Amino acid sequence: MKVPRFPDGFVWGVSTSAFQIEGATSADGRGPSIWDVFSADRAEACDHYHRRSEDVRLMRELGMAAYRFSVSWPRVFPDGSGKPNPAGLDFYERLVDELLAAGIAPYATLYHWDLPQALEERGGWPSRDTARRFADYAAAVHDRLGDRVGTWFTVNEPWVAAFLGYGSGVHAPGRKSAAEAFRSAHHMLLAHGLATQALRAAGAAKVGAVLNLSPVMTPAQVGDFGRELSEEDAEAVGRIDALANRQFLEPMLRGAYPAELLPVIERHGGLGHVRDGDLDTIAQPLDLLGVNYYTPLVVQAQPSEAADPAFPGSDGVLFCTIPTAVTAMGWPIVPGGLTLVLRRLSEEYPDLDLMVTENGADFVDVVTGDGIHDVERISFIEDHLRALLSAVREGARVRGYLVWTLLDNLEWSDGYQRKFGLVHVDFATQRRRPKDSALWYRDVIRRNGLTETPPRRPTLETVAARAGVSRATVSRVVNGEASVSADVRTSVLRAVKELGYVPNAAARSLVTRRTDTIALVLSVPRQGDALTAAVVQYVTSMLEGAGKQITLMLADTAESHRRIVQHAEARLADGVVLLPPDRADTLAERLSRTGVPLVLLGKPAVASMVPYVDVDNAGGAAAATEHLLARGRRRIGMICGPMDLVAVQDRLAGHRAALHRAGLRPLLALADVTRASGAAAARQLLADDPSLDAVFAAGDQLAIGALHALREAGRRVPEDVAVAGFDDIDAASATTPGLTTVRVPVADQALALARLLLSRLEGRHTTSVVLPTRLVVRDSTSASRP
């Protein structure tokens, strides 16, 4: 079989970061980082600090030639500066020695976002002094490891650290200031320049930096990279490219900021932090540029659009979703974007050596007795390697490829729910198990190339043989029929996951008569009108943009259900988007049997292969409960809402899990969805436990009702009883006090529905999408208990 080969000497390996894998956050003198403070309950990670040798052995067995790790600044300098901590440096010395003994080249990254909290308290990255302290830290690490580490990366993805950490506040340290974001970005660039000077003065062999780079394009360009743009869209693309890419590339490699960026920075806080000589310091010659690529940035001009906090100065630019396959993070999968990035860098900086230092994907993995069969991750990496090879053949100076990441780990603010690793980690036991992708990658490394064709996909018969059932039974499970027993359904779905089977209903529909019409089926939702309105607005807009016509259908009676099923059976629609009723019924099951591609909003009560879009209800409830616990609350009651709702069941499960981890037992009260029932439930909780000091409600309307009942009972909020809700409806910010709640991404759910359906229409493998929620802290929980 012909093997598409990579150049001789091409470097294969993996990347990790200290905070995401090491754990041991207070061991051997390590000080706190901004991430320990930002997510204090998630610090154990993969316990790599104590399992270093096992992880090096894993990499050796998988054939890795390179390992890019990051050094924890607070492990080396617990206070951010002063005298280095010998124990911290000892750990990295042992790691480097074991890597070299295993034949693995160490690539050290000095900053992967874990700023010492002590420096944050002295001003953080908006302070110029932090850049000077970074240079001191770089020199100290090189002094211990410089004779064995050949390649040094100064900073990793400064855009993320600056604009998500100081601009939008979704990353540590959680500040929200455009001015501070721009100052932080400049000081990280300055830190890179100062550290590069220090490393070179100490004799470092190779010094580089790592940037997250994404091609910026319009939705139309995703399918046609060469598509010409209107003047308005070209300006929008150029502005976002300056903010995301050229803000870092050009100072590092040309010694100047993009001219069009300077007025934006000036408008958001001035340019006083950019001093004479800074850009000369920043523009130290690089031996290697690390490229982290995951997905493109897709934008278009939209005059009425407000600026995204992560992109100050992006007013008038709409960040778009696109009709393509996505990862479990909801990130569009566009392998050709990597070719574009590498081609551009090679054209603009022809003498610069490149390395892909991060590329990988989060998918939902299923652990089985005979392994973790992550075919989606294999497909993702293979497609991106083919895109990389195309760039190399065009002349790009790409010296290596490092997968993100070795281990399933702590994915920053998303916690442990994201799975990027080649190796599965059971966080309860810290057991490591290589996934199929790890073994596949091992074989790629051995042959320094890819196979000409990917492996054959499994068939319905293969699944039936694995599950020990008939082909007809597999078909019934795949189509969501409720007649199959729970045990058999579980066995079949396990086999489907293990084998990576892709149902072919969508593929069959492609060869039948097409109508270019989509049925958007709406129930009468009890969860409020905001989500329904968003679905109608965004799904309609996106599908119409893809050339589809929308037929709105209301599913509110048995007769309407019958008409909708007949509509699908007659092939009057190419696909169906269903907002299922809150209570269980058979409409989704009946529609799935028609063979018309179907996607659901909300996790169905009965498991099937029909893909759905939902939010992380359990994770959001756990975050709200853990927030109350962190405020010293111990008598926490939950107002549950209707228990026939799957979302409420998941929110209850998340609440219970958080209490269980704290050694506490739940106190529950049932309600419907109204404020009046929330008030009644709060009164019941007070009667059941007069020492009640917190209430978590499964919905904001219930929480608002609880606020009224607590005031009537003479309980002060939050001094006596803290209150948190879920959904972040408009009224949540207008209550007195403002209601702490869990925000769900309404528009993102609607857009994910449209993407899922379009993927099914194209016959692509689709999996359900569970979007992250975010805790919004307001005054109703602000007071802490001693």
N, C-alpha and C positions, 0 to 999 in steps of 0.2 A: 504494500500500500504506500502510495506517495505521501511523504511527510513534509508539510510546509515548515521549513526550518528557520530558526533565528540565527543571527550572526554568531560566529565562533566567539567565545568569551562573554556572551550575553549572560547577565547576572540575574539569577532567580532567587526569590526569597519572600519574606513577609514583613509586615510592620505592626508594631503595637505602640501603646503609650503607657506611661507609668501609672497615672491615676486610674486608668481603666482596667489594669490587670494586677497591680502589685498588692493592694490591700495593705495590711500592717501599718495603718496610718499614724499610729503613735508608737511604733516599735523603734527601739534603738535610737531614740533622740529625734526622730522626725518631727518637724513642726507642722501645724495645720496649713493647708493651702486654701485658696479661695473656693475650691470645689468641695473641700471638707465642710466649709461653712454653708455653702449653697445647697448641698445635698448630704447632710450630716448622717443620714440613716443608711447610706449606701456605700460604705467605705471598704468592705471586705473584698469586693471584686473577685478576682480569680486566685487570690492568695499566692501570686507568683513570687512574692518576697520569700516565702518559705518553700515553694515548689519549683524554684528556678532550675534545678538540675533535671527534674522530670520534663520541664518544658524544653530545655536544650536538647535532651535526648529525643523528644518528639520531633523537633526540627531536623535533627540529624537523620532520623529514620525516614523522614519525608524528603530528604535530599536537598534541603535548603542550602544555598550557597551564601546567603546574606540575611542578616537579621537587623532591621532598623528598630531600635528601642529608644525610648526617651528617658532621660535622667530627671529624677524628681528634684527640682530646685529646693523645696522645703526639706527634703531628706539630706541634702548636702549642706544647706544653710537654713536651719530651722527658723532663724529670725530674719532671713532674707539677705543678710550680710554679716560681717564680722569674721569670726574664725569658723572654718568649715568643720562639719561633724565627721570625725574619722569613721564612725560606724557606717554612715551613709555611703561614703566613698568606698569602704571595704566591700559593701554589697555589689557595687558596680564593677569593682575590680575582679571579684570572684566570677561574676557573670561573664565578663569579657574573657577571662582565662578559660572558662568552660566552653565558650563559643569557639575560641581558637583551637582548643583541644579537639573539638568536634568537627573542625574544618569549615566553620561558618564565619564569614567576615562580619565583624561588628560595625554597624553604621549608627552613630550616636546622634540623637536629636536633643538639643539642650533645652528647648522650651516647647512643650506641648500643653500649654494652657494652665498649668498648675502653679500659678504665682503664689509665693508665700503670703499667707494672710497678713503677716507683719508688715510687708511692703504695701499691701492694699490699704492697710490702716494708715500708712504714711503717704497715701496719695495714689497708689496703684500705677497703672500705665499712663494715666493722664499726667503724672509727675515725671519730669525729665530725669530725676535722680534714679528712677527705676532702671533706665537704660544703662547708667553707669554701674549700678549694682549687678546688672546682668553680665557685663563685661568681666567684672571681678569673678563672678561665679564661673563663667566660661574658662577663665584662666586656671581656676582652682581644679576644675574637673580635668582639664587637659594635663595639668601638672601630675595628676595621679594616673591617667589612662593614655596619655598622648603617645607613649611608646608602643602601644598595641592597637589603638583605634586609628585606622587610616583615613576614614571619611567622617566629617563632622557637619551636621546640619544645625544652623543656629536656631531659627524659629520655624514653627509649623503653622501654616494657615493663619497668618496674622489678621486676615480679613475677618475670620470667624471670631477670634479672640477679641478683636476691637469692636466690631459692629454688632455681634450677638451678645457680647459681654457688657459693653458700655453704651451701645446704641438702643437695641430693642430690649435688652434685659432678660432674654430667654436663656442665656448662659451666665455662668459666674463671671463677675461678682453681682450681676443683676442690676447694674445701673442703666438708666434710660436718659441719655443725653447725647444729642448729635455732636455737640462741641467736644465732649469728652471722648466720643468714638473717634473723631478725626485726630485729636491729640494723641490718643492711644496708638492709633495706626502709625503716626509719624514716629512716636517714641519706640515702637517695636522695630520699625525700620532702622532707627538710629541704634538701637540695641544690637541689631544684626551687624551693622557696620562696625561698631565698637568691638563687639565680640570677635568678628572676623579679623580685625587688626590684632587683637590679643592672641588669638589662636595662631595666626601666621607668625607673630613675633616669637611664639613658643615653639615654632617648628612644625605646625600641623601640616600633614601631607595634602589633604584636600578639604576645602571648606565650601559649603553651599547653603542653600535655604530651600524650604518647601512651601509652595504656594498651592492653594486650591484654585484651579483655573477651569473656567467653563466658557464654551463658546456662547455668545449672546446672539439670539436670533428671534425672528417672529414665528408664530405658529405655521405660517405657510412655508417658511424656510426649513422647518423640520423635515418635511417631505421632499424638499428641493433646495439643497444648500446654496445653489447659485441663483435663487430667485431674487430679482431686483426689488428694491424697497421704495416706498413712497418717501418723500422728503421728511414727513413727520415721523414715520417709523424708523428711518435711518438715524434721525436725531435721537430718538428714544434708545435705540440699540447702542449707539455710540456713547451716550451718557452712562448707561448701565455698565458698559464695558470699561469705561474709565473708572467707575466706582468700584467694580468687583475685581478687575484684572489689572488694568494699567496703573492704578494707584500704587501698586506694589512692584509690578514689572519694571516700569520706567525709572523710578528712583533707583532701584537696585542695579539696573543694567544700562541706564543712560544718564543717570545723575540729575534727573529733572522730573517734576510732576507733569502729568498731562495738562496742557494749557487750559483746556475747557473745565478741568476739575478745580482750579484755583478759585474761581468766583464762587463755586459751591461751598468750598471750605471756608472762604471769607464770610459768606453769608451765614454760616452756622457756627460762628464763634471766633472768626478772625484767623490770621496767619502768624500771630506773634510767637507761636511755639516753634516755628520753622526759622532757625537761626542761621546766620552766615556760616558756611562751612559744613552744615549738616549733610547736604546732599553729596558733597565730596566724600564724607565719611561713609555714607550709606552705600555709595557706588563702588565698593571694593570689588575687584575682579572675582568672579565666581568660577570654581572648578567644576561645579555640577549644580544644576537646578532640578529639584525634586518637583514633580508634577502630580498632584492629587486630582483625579477626575472621577466623578460619579454621574453627573447629569448636566444638561445644558441649562442656561437661563433663557426663558422664553418670554418675550415682552412685546408689547405694541403700544403705540401712542393712544392715549385716552385722556383728553384735556381735563376732564372733571375728576380724575383719580387723585386721591391724596397720596403723599409720599409714604412708602413703606419705611417703618422705623429702622429697619436693618440697612436701608439704602437712603440715607439723608440726601435730599436733593432729587429724589425720584418722582416728585410730583408731576402729574400728567403722563405717567407711565403705568400701564397695567401689566402685572405679572400674570402670565397665562398658564393654564394647564393645557395639555395637548392630548389628542386621541391616540395614545400608544400604550403598550404594556408598561406596567409600573412595578417597582419593588414593594415589599411590605411597608416601607416608609412612605409610599406614595410617590417616589421619585421616578420620573419617566426614564425608560431604558432606551438610550440612544447611543449605541456603540460608535457610530460614525462621528460623534462629537469628539471622541478621543483623537481620531485621525485629524480633525480640524485643528484641535489645540496643538498637537505636535507639529503639524505642517506649518502653522502660523509661527510658532516659536523658531522653527528651523529657517523660515524665510526671513524673519525680522532679526534674529540673532544667530546667524549661520555658524559661528565658531563655538557655540555654547553646547556642552554635553548635557544630555537630559537623562533623567531616570523617572519612570512612573513609580512613585513612592507610595501611592494608595490607589486602589481600585478594587471594589467589591460591592456586595449587596446584602441587604437584610431580607431574608425570606422566612416564612414560618416553617420550622423544622419539626419532624415527628421522630421521636426516638423509638426504635423497635428492637426486638430481640436480636435481629441480624444486622443492625446498623442504622445509620441516618442517611437516607437516600435523597439527597438534596439536588435533584436534577436541575432545578431552576438556577441554582448558584453555579453549577457547572456550565450551563448554557450561557449565563451572564458573563462569566470570566472568559469562556472560549470566544464568544462574540467580540469581546473587547481586545483579546489577544490578536484576533484576526485584523481588527481595526488598527492596532499598534503595528502589526507586521506590514500593513499597507503603507503606513507612514515611513517605516524603516526603508521599505523598497523605493520610496520616493526620495530618500536621502536624509531623513531625520536622524540625528545623532543620539539615538536612544540606547543607553548602555545597560538597562536592566528593567525588571518589572517586579514589584513587591505587592503581594496581595494584602488588602486590608480585610481580614486580619487573621492572626494565628488562632486566637481563642474567642469563643463567645464571651462577651465581657460587659462591663458597666458602660452603657452607651450614654454617658453624660446625663443630661436632664431627662432622657427617656428611660433611665434605669436599666433593668435587666431584661426588658421585654424584647429588645432588638437582638437579632442573631446574625452577626456578620462573620462569624468565625468559620475557619476550615475545620476546627476541632470543637466538638460540643463540650460544654462544661455543665455538670450538674452542681448548681451552686449550694445545694444542701450538703453534698459530700465532697465537692471539688474534684470529682472523678472526671478525667479527660477521655473523650472517645473521638477519634478521627472520623469525620463524615466522608461520604463518597467523594465529595469535592477535594478533600485532602489527598485521597489516594489517586484520584484523577490528575491532580496537580503534580504529584510525585512522578507520575508517568510522563507528563509534559516535560518536566525538568530532565528526566533521564534521556529522553530523545531530543531535547532542545528543540521541540517543535510540536505541532498539532497533527492529528490524523486528518486525512483528506475529507472524510465525511463523519458526521457525528454518529453515535450508536443508534440503532433502530429503536423507535419508541415501542413500548409495550402495547398489546392489544387487549380487547375485552376478554378474550379467551385466556390471556396470561393472568389477568386479575382473577378470573374465576378459578384458575388452577391454584393460585397462591392462597385464595381465601377458602378453597375447598367447597365451593358452591357452584350452581349452574350459571351459565352465561345469562339466562333470563333473570336470575336473581340479582346479578351484578347490574343489569340494565335497570331493574326496578329501583335499586338503591341510588344509582347515578341520577336517575330522573326524579328522585325525591318522593317516591311513593311511600305512604305511611303504613302499608300493609306488611312490610318486612319487620320481623322481630328486632328488638334493640340489639341483641347479641349478634345476630347475623349482620345487621347494619354496621355495627362497630367493626366486625371482622373484615367486611368488604372495604369500608373506608380506610382501614389500616393498610390493606393490600394496595389500594389505590395510591396512598401516600408513599408506601415503601417502593412501589414500582415507578412512581412518577407518571401514572396513566393520565392521559388527556382525553376527556370525553369528546366525541366527534359530532355532537349534535350541531354545533355551529358550523363545522366543516360541511356537514350535509346540506345545511341551509344555503351555503354559498353556491351550490350547483342546482338549486331549485329556483323557481321564479322569484325575482327580487322586486320589491315594491318601493324601496327607499323610504319606507314609512315605519316609524317607531310608535308603539302604543305606550303612553305614559299613564299608568293606572294608579289612581289616587284613592286611598281609603279616607275615612274621616278621622284624622289622628287626634288622640287625646293629649299628645305631648306638646301641643301648641301649634300655631300657624307659621312660625318663623321657618321651620324646617321645610314644610310643604311649599311655602312661597319660594324658598331658595331652590328647591328641586325644580319647580316649574320654571324659574328664571334661568338657572345655570344649565340644567340639563337641556332645556329647549334651545338655549343659545348655542351650546357646544355641539349638539347633534345637528342643528340646522347649519352650523358652520361646516359640518362634515357632509353636507348635501342631503340630509334626511328631513322628511316632513314629520311633524308630531301630531298624533291623535290623542287628545286627552279623554280619558275614560274614568268614570267614577264607580268605585266598587263599594256600594253601600247596602245592597240587597242581594238576596239569593238570585233574583232574576238578572241583576246586573252582572253577577259572577258568571251566570250561564252565557250571557251575550259576549262577555270578554273572552271566555274559553272558545266559543264558536268563532270569534274574530281571529284568534290565533290559529285554530284548526284549519280555517279557510285560507291561511297564509295571506291575510290582508295586512300583516305587519311582519317586517323582517326580524323584529326583536321587541322585547317587552321590558320596561322598567316598572317595577312594582313597589309601591309603598304599602307593605302588608298591613292589614288591620291589626290593632293592638292585641286582640284576643285570637287564639289559635283558630284557624279554619283551613279549608282544603284548597283555597284558590292557588297558592303557590305550587302545591303538589300537582294540581290539575293542569296548570299552565306548563309545568316542566315536562309533562308527558306529551305535550304537543310537538316537541322537538324544536320549537322556536327558541332561539337564545333568550335567556331570561336573567335579569339581575335584580337583587332585592335590596331595599333599604332596611337595615336592621337584621340582626342575627335571627334566623328562624328557630322556632321551638323544636323542630325535628331536624336533626343533622342530615344534610344531603350534599351533593356536589354542586348545587346551584350557588354561584358566588354571590356574596353580599357585601355591603359596606356598613360598618358600624364604628362606634367609638369605643375606646377602652374604658368601659363603664366600671369594671372592677378596679382598674388602676386608679381612676379618678376618685372613686370612693375611698380607696386606701390612702391616697394622698391627702384627702380632706380629713380623714380620721387621724392620720399620723400628725397632721398640722395641729389638730386639737390636743393630741397627746403631748406634743412638743410645747404647748402652752400650759402644761401642767394639769390638764383636765383628765379626770379618771372616772367620773360617773357620766358616761356618754350614752345618751339614748338616741335611737334611730327611728325616724318616721319613714316607713317603708314605701308607701304607695301601693298600687294594685299589684298583687303578687303574680297575676297571670301575665304580666309584662316581662319579657326576657331581660330587658334593660334593668328593671328593678331587681330581678333575681341576681343579676351580675353585680349591681351596686351593693346589694346586701352581702354578697359573697366577699367583695373587696373590703367592706367595713368589718365583717367578722374576722377576716384574715389579719387585718391590722390590729384588731383588739387581741386576737390570739397571740400574736407576736409580742404584745405588751403584757401578756399574762392576765388579761381582763376578759370578762364575759359580756355578751351583748344584752342590751335592754331595748326591746322593740315595741313599737306601736304601729298598727295598720291604719291606712287611710286610703282615700281615693286620690284624685288629683287636684282638689279644690283647696283654696285657702281655709275655708271653714273646716274641712276635714283635718287639715294640718293643725289648726288651732285645737280641735278636739283631741287629736293625738298627743299634742304637747301637754294638755291638761291631764291626760291619762298617764303620761310619763312622770309628771310631777307627783301624781297620786301614788304611783308605784314606787317612786324613789324621791322623797323630798329633798335629798342631798344632790339631786341632779345638777351637774355643772356644765353640761354641753349638750347640744342637739345637733345631729346631722340628719338632714332630710334628703330623701331621694329625688326631690324636685324643688325648684325655687318657690313655686306657689305654696307648697307645703311649708317651706321654711318661713315664708312671709306670714303665713297663718300662725306659725309657732311664735314669731316675734310679737304678734298682737296678744296671744294668750299669755305669754310671759309677762308682758307689761300689765295686763289685767291682774295677774297674780302678784304684782309688786316685785317681780324679779328684774334686776337691772341687766341689760345686755350691753357689753360683754362682762361686766364686773362679776355678776353672779352666775350667769349662764351664757356661754358662747354659742353662737348659732352659725351653721354652715349649710349651704344648699348645693344644688347641682343644676346645671344648664346655662347659667348666666343670662337669663332673660333680661329684657330691657329694664324691668322694674327692679332688678337686683341692686343696681347701683343707685337707685333713688330711694331705697328704704332708709329708715333712721333707727339705728346706724346702718351704714352701707353693708350689704350682705356679702360675706365671704362665700365663694361658690366655685364650682368646677366648670370651666368654659369648654364647650364642645365646638369643634370646627364645623359650623353649619354649612358654609359655602363649599368647603373642601369635601364634605360628604356628597354633596350634589355633583360636584365635578368628578369625584371618583366613580360615582355611578355611571356617568356618561363614558368615562374612559373604559370601565369594565365592559360595558355593552359593546363599544366599538371594537375592543379586543376580541370579544366573542364572535362578532360578525366577521372578523378577519380570520377566524379559525385559530387564534392564538391560545396558548395555555393561559388560563386565568385562575387566580386564587383570590379568596376573599381579602378585603382590605379592612384592617382595624386601625383607626386613626388615633393618635395620642390626644389626651385631654390636658388641660392646664389649670392648676389651682390659681384663683384670683383672690388675693387676700385683701379684705376690707375691714372696716372698724368692728364688725360684729364678732370678731374673734381676737381683737387686738390686745386685750388685757391678758396677762399670764397669771396663773395661780402659783403661789410660792411652793 
